[in-house]
Amino acid sequence: MTLDDLIQRLRDFAAARGWEPDHTPKNLVMALAGEVGELTALFQWLTPEQSAAAMAEPELRGKVLDEIADVMLYLARLADVLGVDLLAAANAKVDRNETRFPAP
C-alpha cells in the first residue's frame, strides 16, 4: 500500500460515516495533538534504556503501535484536507535542514 492508497482509504472511511464536515483542519489538528499526547504518555516515565526497549515488551509494543498509527492517520488526513503532499513537504524540510545543519 502506498501513502496515496492510505489517504484514499481514509477519505473513503470518513465519507462512509459522514464525517467530512467534522474533519476540519482545526479538529484534525486537535485530534492529532491528542494522539501525540497519548503516545507521549506511554514513554513519559521510562528511562532512556526502557524507552529504547519499548518494542520488546509485548503489551507496550501494542500500545505504541496503536498510537503511532493514530498519529500517522490523523496527520495523513490533515494533510489531505489541507491539500499538502506529505512526502514533498517532508523532503523539502529535510532539504532545508541539510542547509541549516550541515554535516561536519
Backbone bond lengths (Angstrom), bond angles and torsions (degrees), N, CA, C in turn:
res aa  C-N    CA-C-N  psi(-1)  N-CA   C-N-CA  omega(-1)  CA-C   N-CA-C  phi
1 M - - - 1.453 - - 1.524 108.65 -
2 T 1.314 115.59 136.64 1.458 120.67 177.26 1.529 109.70 -94.84
3 L 1.314 115.14 170.31 1.464 119.63 175.71 1.526 109.85 -61.52
4 D 1.319 117.31 -39.81 1.464 119.89 177.74 1.524 111.46 -61.84
5 D 1.327 116.86 -39.06 1.470 120.33 177.14 1.524 110.92 -62.24
6 L 1.325 115.74 -42.97 1.468 120.41 179.88 1.527 110.48 -63.83
7 I 1.316 116.33 -43.94 1.468 120.11 179.36 1.522 110.36 -61.23
8 Q 1.320 117.46 -42.03 1.463 119.93 177.64 1.524 110.47 -64.63
9 R 1.315 117.31 -40.10 1.470 120.37 177.55 1.526 110.64 -60.67
10 L 1.327 117.00 -40.54 1.463 120.98 178.04 1.530 111.22 -66.46
11 R 1.326 116.56 -40.15 1.478 119.96 176.04 1.522 110.20 -58.70
12 D 1.326 114.76 -48.33 1.466 119.95 -178.83 1.525 111.20 -63.33
13 F 1.315 116.60 -41.12 1.467 122.20 179.98 1.533 109.72 -60.60
14 A 1.340 116.19 -48.05 1.468 120.44 -179.47 1.528 110.84 -65.69
15 A 1.327 116.63 -42.05 1.461 120.27 -178.78 1.526 111.70 -64.52
16 A 1.320 116.99 -41.06 1.465 120.61 -178.90 1.520 112.18 -62.82
17 R 1.313 116.53 -23.55 1.465 121.65 -178.37 1.528 112.64 -104.52
18 G 1.331 116.37 -0.06 1.458 120.51 -179.38 1.522 113.21 68.35
19 W 1.319 116.49 30.22 1.466 120.44 -175.60 1.525 114.48 -90.19
20 E 1.331 118.65 -5.76 1.460 119.38 -176.14 1.526 113.53 -52.94
21 P 1.357 119.47 -42.28 1.469 118.13 -179.94 1.537 113.45 -60.55
22 D 1.327 116.11 -27.47 1.458 119.83 180.00 1.527 112.65 -86.99
23 H 1.318 117.08 -13.76 1.459 120.48 -177.56 1.523 110.64 -88.98
24 T 1.330 114.62 58.13 1.460 121.13 174.45 1.523 108.23 -81.26
25 P 1.317 117.61 157.15 1.464 118.40 176.51 1.528 112.86 -53.34
26 K 1.321 117.55 -42.90 1.467 120.34 179.82 1.520 111.18 -59.15
27 N 1.319 116.76 -49.46 1.464 119.82 -178.33 1.520 112.06 -64.81
28 L 1.329 116.19 -39.65 1.461 119.17 179.86 1.518 111.87 -67.96
29 V 1.332 117.34 -38.52 1.476 120.18 176.19 1.521 110.21 -63.41
30 M 1.318 116.67 -42.26 1.469 119.46 179.13 1.524 111.18 -64.01
31 A 1.329 117.06 -42.14 1.460 120.69 178.08 1.528 110.34 -64.90
32 L 1.322 116.74 -40.81 1.462 121.34 177.77 1.521 110.73 -61.05
33 A 1.322 116.90 -45.17 1.467 120.93 178.54 1.523 110.72 -61.22
34 G 1.317 116.87 -40.02 1.466 120.04 178.11 1.515 111.57 -62.61
35 E 1.323 116.89 -41.71 1.469 119.94 179.97 1.521 111.56 -69.24
36 V 1.333 117.41 -36.86 1.467 120.16 174.88 1.521 109.33 -63.04
37 G 1.330 116.91 -38.31 1.466 120.82 176.34 1.521 111.85 -62.08
38 E 1.327 117.23 -40.55 1.463 120.22 178.70 1.519 110.76 -66.76
39 L 1.325 117.68 -38.29 1.464 120.96 175.81 1.528 110.35 -65.70
40 T 1.306 116.48 -42.54 1.466 121.27 178.32 1.520 111.18 -59.77
41 A 1.316 116.58 -41.81 1.466 120.73 -178.43 1.525 111.85 -61.07
42 L 1.324 117.04 -31.02 1.466 119.49 179.64 1.530 112.15 -66.44
43 F 1.323 116.56 -28.24 1.466 121.55 -176.47 1.529 113.25 -104.98
44 Q 1.319 117.37 -6.87 1.460 122.17 -168.02 1.522 114.63 -50.65
45 W 1.305 118.84 -48.08 1.457 120.93 -173.36 1.524 113.21 -107.34
46 L 1.321 116.90 12.57 1.458 119.98 177.85 1.520 109.93 -80.28
47 T 1.309 115.55 148.14 1.463 119.32 171.60 1.528 107.73 -72.88
48 P 1.328 117.38 165.10 1.472 118.46 176.19 1.533 111.86 -55.71
49 E 1.317 116.60 -38.92 1.458 120.60 179.79 1.532 111.37 -66.60
50 Q 1.328 116.76 -43.05 1.457 120.61 178.36 1.530 111.23 -64.01
51 S 1.323 115.88 -39.95 1.460 118.59 -179.51 1.530 111.06 -66.74
52 A 1.323 117.09 -36.47 1.466 120.69 178.44 1.525 111.70 -67.04
53 A 1.336 116.40 -26.69 1.467 121.65 -178.89 1.527 112.58 -99.81
54 A 1.307 118.13 10.60 1.474 121.66 -173.69 1.518 112.76 -57.18
55 M 1.307 117.89 -36.86 1.455 120.41 -176.04 1.522 112.82 -74.81
56 A 1.319 117.10 -9.91 1.466 120.76 178.50 1.526 111.92 -84.38
57 E 1.338 116.92 -16.04 1.464 120.74 179.20 1.528 108.46 -95.03
58 P 1.329 118.42 113.85 1.470 120.89 -171.64 1.524 115.05 -53.44
59 E 1.319 118.92 -46.07 1.468 119.76 -177.52 1.522 111.43 -65.84
60 L 1.335 116.66 -45.54 1.460 120.46 179.19 1.526 110.24 -66.50
61 R 1.309 116.98 -39.56 1.464 121.40 178.92 1.534 110.83 -54.99
62 G 1.317 116.89 -47.74 1.459 120.32 180.00 1.514 112.33 -60.48
63 K 1.316 116.18 -41.72 1.469 120.17 179.35 1.528 111.17 -66.71
64 V 1.331 116.01 -42.84 1.468 120.21 179.56 1.531 109.96 -62.56
65 L 1.320 116.88 -45.31 1.460 120.00 179.33 1.527 111.18 -60.00
66 D 1.330 117.29 -43.49 1.463 120.46 179.03 1.521 111.90 -61.79
67 E 1.326 117.25 -44.23 1.472 119.77 -177.84 1.519 111.88 -71.22
68 I 1.337 117.21 -38.45 1.465 119.25 175.78 1.525 109.67 -62.36
69 A 1.326 116.63 -41.26 1.467 120.17 177.62 1.518 110.88 -61.98
70 D 1.327 117.23 -43.98 1.469 120.07 178.65 1.525 111.34 -59.70
71 V 1.334 116.82 -43.27 1.467 121.08 178.69 1.524 109.59 -61.08
72 M 1.309 116.26 -47.30 1.469 120.78 -179.39 1.528 111.20 -61.17
73 L 1.326 116.38 -44.48 1.463 119.93 -177.48 1.525 111.85 -65.20
74 Y 1.320 117.37 -44.93 1.467 119.25 178.60 1.522 111.27 -67.11
75 L 1.328 117.83 -37.52 1.461 120.17 177.83 1.526 110.67 -65.16
76 A 1.319 116.88 -43.32 1.466 120.35 178.86 1.525 110.59 -63.60
77 R 1.320 116.73 -41.97 1.476 120.37 179.92 1.530 110.37 -65.67
78 L 1.334 117.02 -43.10 1.462 121.41 178.15 1.523 110.53 -60.19
79 A 1.320 116.57 -47.81 1.466 119.99 -179.75 1.521 110.70 -60.28
80 D 1.323 116.69 -41.38 1.457 120.23 179.38 1.521 111.32 -63.17
81 V 1.310 116.85 -46.66 1.473 121.02 -179.57 1.532 110.48 -61.73
82 L 1.325 116.83 -35.67 1.471 120.75 -179.72 1.532 113.17 -85.81
83 G 1.339 116.66 -6.82 1.463 119.35 -178.67 1.515 113.70 75.57
84 V 1.332 116.76 28.40 1.458 121.98 -178.92 1.529 109.35 -97.18
85 D 1.322 116.26 130.18 1.466 121.93 172.16 1.527 106.66 -82.21
86 L 1.334 116.30 106.15 1.464 120.60 -174.64 1.524 112.69 -58.46
87 L 1.308 117.01 -44.96 1.466 119.30 -177.94 1.527 111.45 -66.53
88 A 1.314 117.31 -40.12 1.463 120.38 177.65 1.526 110.59 -65.22
89 A 1.329 116.78 -43.25 1.468 120.32 179.72 1.525 110.79 -63.99
90 A 1.326 116.85 -42.09 1.468 120.51 -179.59 1.523 110.91 -65.92
91 N 1.329 116.69 -43.95 1.463 119.31 178.94 1.517 112.09 -64.77
92 A 1.319 117.52 -38.53 1.465 120.82 177.43 1.522 110.66 -63.56
93 K 1.327 116.51 -38.36 1.464 120.26 178.99 1.531 111.09 -67.03
94 V 1.331 117.43 -42.23 1.466 120.19 177.00 1.528 109.59 -62.05
95 D 1.334 117.13 -40.41 1.464 120.06 176.82 1.527 111.05 -58.50
96 R 1.340 116.63 -45.72 1.477 119.96 178.71 1.522 110.92 -64.28
97 N 1.331 116.83 -39.72 1.468 120.18 179.47 1.518 112.00 -66.17
98 E 1.328 117.75 -32.94 1.467 119.73 176.87 1.512 111.40 -63.71
99 T 1.323 116.05 -32.34 1.462 120.50 176.66 1.526 110.73 -76.99
100 R 1.319 116.62 -43.12 1.471 120.99 -178.70 1.516 112.60 -68.84
101 F 1.320 116.67 -35.12 1.464 121.88 -175.48 1.529 109.62 -127.11
102 P 1.322 116.73 72.98 1.471 118.48 -177.79 1.531 111.22 -65.29
103 A 1.330 114.80 147.20 1.480 119.81 177.65 1.523 108.21 -68.40
104 P 1.329 115.56 143.86 1.487 117.77 -179.92 1.511 112.56 -67.03
